[in-house]
Amino acid sequence: MKLSTFVIILPYLLVTPAVAHLRHQQRQLQECEGSNPETCGCDVVLQDDYRGTISSTEDGYTCMNWESQSPHSHSRTAANYPDKGLGDHNYCRNPDGEPRGAWCYTTDPSKRWSFCNVPSCTPSTTTTTTSTTTTTTGSTGASTTTSTQLPTCN
């Protein structure tokens, strides 16, 4: 293999699957800019961004504290899943990327975990429209309209 071929291939070898996944997650989080993680979770990142205080499941179970190992032992801890919003609380989170979104372990020994009913966020968007109008004197003018949509929860 020639040195020039190696130089061309080298940058592609440096992008590991983990790095590619991290870049993909960063792009997705940028798509969620403007959402409100205190009240809702962005679907693009499977509610990974949700940091609200909902602490019961969609089927009525009370969530277990993430630092507790009783009644269900687990590996979803703040040490194992840093920056995922886990800690000394029982709020719904999605540390491991469950496709349906935020969930929690329950305090019921017969029900290990369940999904939570966390509202879905629609990030805020700004739309700018420019139009040209002609007046009766023949001159033209431009007007700009800007509207901002606040985050909505579904």
Order of alpha helices (4+ residues) and beta strands (2+ residues): alpha-alpha-beta-beta-beta-beta-beta-beta-beta
